[in-house]
């Protein structure tokens, strides 16, 4: 038996082994004969969402598929493919995705199934690009759902509850160029008072803060050709490349300084050819209606010293509304509040509880794949379509083959 851990190293999987089928028929046979199955993507979740004491499966070794349909403006891609691999292939053909996460190292299926989101006022989650999804179901058969199917909106961000995703079809668009400009010294108070102006100022905007320091670092990712200023809203262009954490070297960060480059080399914060850290961290994230942003920022500043005691950095981003049932942006334009913690769960947990006490009354939704303390009843209030999704999971997996302790705890079946 080999000890299998997630990327951060804080979860040791109960299965003790990882099956890596080489072909879809092999995966179908494996799923059909197993009693319990969970799928491990690139391991970038920070809780036990992927854990099982049954069969743990990776689809990373299935044949890589990247099939571009230029007329339909879609690409069919194998679920285990990493975003950095897909985006390089699309860029070489003159096409692009609408949005990317901060890490290009994550897998397509894993990112979509947990609601990974990227950034931008008008940009939906990564999963919102999906036009079709292909699963191996509990009996080992193959199932394809597209946007015309009534169950599609519940099938993309599905937390592994419906089956093993083998392929997704994603909408694409013509390639575009991005210039990334980093500003130092943005006044923290203006995040709230000038929220709309700040986050509408570029294709994608990230603000990095510890909620104590009066100065915020803002990364603006602008469509190439858009004018940008040396001084902007009280901040100045950084005098060199920056890492989101000020004290860290910027070697692994994507190019800054306003130099235009392909979308896939600017929208992520980090470059594919480097591992941005050793994973020695925990993460939490909460998604609120944008109208609640200023109130949330006031709460975070009030908690600043407590947060700072266990926090490496916090990031603020925005995401456009979508209609995927378990999406953090389902039905509403969203502000995302991300927290990177030290890897000490005993120290972090009470801080997360205090954070949720402040944010949940503001209609915050916890990220499914990160550290949170909310219970099932609270999550059902945060995500109004949870009951509908639970019924969908029971329809496609009536015996609960894909269920685990995480799903039984947070999305209990009837």
N, C-alpha and C positions, 0 to 999 in steps of 0.2 A: 504493500500500500504506500502511496505517495501523498504527502500532505499538500493539499491544494488550498491556496489562499487567494483572496482578492488583491487588487492592485495596491491598496493601501496597507495590506497586511493585518488589518484588524479583525478579519473574519477568516477562520479556518473552517472549510466546508465539511459538513458531517459525513458526506459520501466517502471521503478518503481517496477517491480516484475519479478520473475524468475520462470519459469516452470521447474519442475524436474520430467519428466515422469519415470515410474517404469519399463516399458517394451517397446520393439521396436515397437509393433503394436500401443501402446498408443502414441509414438513419431510420427509415421506415420500419425495417425489421426490428431494430433495437428498441424503438418506441413501442411497437406492438407487443413485444414480449415483456416489457418492464412493468413493474407494479407502480412505481413512482418515478417521475422524470422532472428535472429542472434544467434550464439551459443557462450556461455561463457565457457571457459575451467577452468583452475585453476586461471585465472585472472592475470597472470603474464605479460600481455602487459601493456605498459605505455602510450598508446594513445587510440583513440576512435575506434579502428579496430573492436571491438566486439559490439559496441553500436547500439541501434535501438530504435525507438519510437513504434515499433511493439511488437512482442513476443520474449522475451529473454529466451533461452533454455539452460539448462545444461544436459549433458548426464552422469553425475557422478553417478546417482542413477539407471541407467540401470544395469541389472545383469552383474556382473563381469565375463569376459570370459578370460581364459588364456589356450589356447589349443596348446600344444607343439607337433610338428610332427618331431620326432627325425630323421626319414629317410630323409625327405625333408629338414631338418635343417631350419625350419621356426616355428614361433609361431603366432597364431591368437589371438588378444587381443582386448578387448573392449576399445573404444576410451577414455572413462572417467577414465580409470585406470591410476594411477600415476606411473611414472617410477620406483620409489623405490619399489612399490608393485610387478611390473612385474619382476624387476631384482632379487629380493629375490626369487621369484618362479623359475626363470630360473636357478639361482645358485644352488638351492636345487636339481635340476635335472642334474647338470653338464654342463649347457649351459650358453651362454653369448651373449650380444650385442657387436657390434664393437666399440661403442662410447657412451658417456653419457654427458649431460649438467652438469653445476656446481651445480644445484639444483635437487635432486631426487623427489621433491615435485610436479613437473609439470606434467600435463596430457599428455598421448601419443598423442591424436588427436590434442590438442592445440599446443604442441611443434612442431609436424610435419607440421601443417598447416601454421605456421608462420616462418619456417626456422631456428628453434633453432639448434645449431650446435655442441656443444662439442668442442673437440680439438684434434690435432695431424696431423702431416704432411701428413700421409697416410690415415687419417680417414675422411670420408665424413660426411655431416650433419646427424642428427638423421633420417630425412626423407629419406635419401639415402638407408636406410635398408629396406624400404617398398617394398614388392613384390606384394601386392594387397591392395585395399582400398574399403570399403563398405559405401555407402551413402544412406540417405533418400533424394530423389529428391523433387523438388517443388510440384509435384502432390501427394506426399506421398508414391510413390513406392520405392522399393529398387533397388539399382544399384551396381554392383561389377565391378571394373576395375582392371586388372592385367598388368604385365609388357609386355604382348603380345598385349595389346590394344593400338591403336595409340594415344589415349587421355591420357594414363596413366601418362606421364611425366609432364602433366599440372595439374594433379588431386591431387597430394599429398600436395605440398605447394600451396594451393589454397585460403588462406585467408578467408575461409568460403563462397566463392562465388558460389560454385557448389552444395552445399547441406549440410546436417548434417552428419558428419562422425560417424558411429556406431562402426565399427571395422577396424583394420588394420592387415595385415599379414606382419611380419618382418623376415628378415633373421637372423639366429643365428649361433653361432660357439661354439666349445668346450670352457668350462670355462678356465680362466687363472688368474694368480695372478699378482698383481701390488705392487711395493714398491714406496712410495711417499717420496721424499727428498726435503726439502726446504732450499734454500740458501739465506743468507743475504749478502749485500754489492756488488752485481754484478754491475760493472760500466755501467751507462746508455748509454755512447757512444758506448759500444760494442754491444748493441742491433742492431745497424745498421751495424757496420763494420764486426761483426761476426754472422749476422742474420742466415745464413744457418746452421752454426755449432750449434748454440744455440738450434734452434727449431727442428733439426734432432737428438738431443742428447737423446731423450726419446720417449716413446710411445705417451705421451702427455706433452706439456710444456705450462706453463702460466707465464708471467712476469707481476708483479704489480709495478706501478710507478705513481707518480704525475707529471712527466715531469719537475720537478724543482729539486728535491733531486738528487744528483749525484749517489746515490745507489738505485739499483732495487732489489726487492725480486723475486726470480725465484722458481717456484714449478715444479719439474721434476717428472713425473709419469712413472716409468720404469717397463718393464716386469720383474717379479721376476727372479732372477738369473743373471740379468745384473749388472755388477760391477759399483759402484759409488764411488766418491772421497769425502774426507772431505774438500778439497780445489779444486775449479773448476772455471777456467777462471777468476780468480781474486776475487772470492766469497768464503765464508765459510759456511759450514752446520750450520743452525740455532741451537742455544743452547737450544731450547725448541719449543713447538708447536706454530704455527703462524696463525693468521687470515689474510685474504687479506689486510685489513686495519690495519696497524701496531698497532694503539692505541686500537684496539678492542680485547677483550678476545677470546681465541682460543677454547673455550669450545665446540662450535658447529661444528668445522672443522673435516674433516675425518683424520684418524691417519697418522701421519708423522714419521720422524725419520728413514725412510728406512725399517720399519717393513713390511714384506710381508703380503698381505691380499687379499681377493677376489676382483675381478675387480669392483664389484658393491659397495664396501665399500672404494674404493680408487679413482676411476675416478671422482666422484663428489667432489666438494670442501667441501660440507656440508653434515651432516648426516641426514637421513630421520626422526629420532626420535626427532629432534629439529627444531624449526623454526629459521633460521639464523638471522633474523632481524624482525622488526615490519613493514617493507615495507615503512618506512618513507624516500623515495628516488625517484628519477627519473633516467632513463637510456637512453643512446643513444649508437648506435654501427654502425660501418662502415667497409665494407669489400673491400679490395683492392687487385689487383694482387700482388703476393709476390715480384715481381721485383720492385715494388714501395715502399717497406717497408722502406728502409733507407731514402728515400726522405720524406716519411710521418713522420718518427721519427724526422727529422730535423725541419719540420714544427711544430710539437707538442711541441718540446723544445722551439721554438721561441714564441709559444703561452702560455708557461708554467704558467706564473703569472696570466694571464687571466683565464686559465682553473682552476688553483688552487683556485681561488676565489669562485668557486661554486661546486668544484668537491671533492668527497670523495676518489675515487681511479680510476685508469685506468688499464685495463688488455689487454695484447697482447697475441693472440693465432693464430694458423694456422689451416686451414681446407683444405682437398683435394677437387679437382674438382668433380662435378657431372653434370648430364644433366637435372635435374628437372628445368622446365621453369622459375619459380620465385625464384629459389635458389640463395642465395647470393654468392654461389660458382659455379654457372652455367658456365660451359665452361672454368674454370680457377682455378688453385690452389691459395688459398687466405690467406691473413693475416687479422685477425679481430682485430679492435681497439674498445674496450669497455670503456664506461665512466659511472660511477655511480655519479650522481649529488645530491646535496641537493634538498629537495622538495620545490622549489620556482620557478615555471615556468617563472614568470616575470623576475627573475634574470638569469635563465638558458638560456632562448631563445636567447638573443643576443650573448651569448657565443657559442651556437650551430651554429648560423649563421656564426660566425667567423671561427668556426671549419670546416664547410662545404665549406666555401670559400677557405680554404687551402686544403681540401681533395678531393673535387669533381673533380678538374682538374687532380687529380691522379687516376681517374677512380674508385672512391669509390662508393659503393652501400649502401644506408641506410638500416638498419634493419626495416622490415615491421611493427614490433610490438613495436617499441620504439620511442622516441622523435626525430623528424627531422623537418627541415623547407623547404626541397626541394619541388618543385611543380610537377604537373603531367608530364609536358614536360621533366623535368630533370630526373624524375624516369624512363620515357620511354627510355631515353638515357642510363641511368645506367643499366637497365634491358632490353636487346634487344628483349626479347620474350614477353614483355608486350602486344603488339598488338595481337599476336597469342593467348595469354591467354584470352584477352578480348573477342575475337571471341568464344573461348571455353566456357566461362561463359555464353555468350548469347545463345549458343547452348543448354546448360543444364538448363538454367534458363531464358527463353526468356521474361518473364514478370517482371523479376527483384525482385522476392520474397526475395532473399538473399542479395540484395544490400542495402547499407546504405550510409550515408553521406560520410564516409571514402572512400568507393569504388567509389562513384560518383565523389569524388574530385580527387583521385589519379589514378584510373583506369576507367576513364569515358567510357561509352559505346558509340557506334557510333550513 
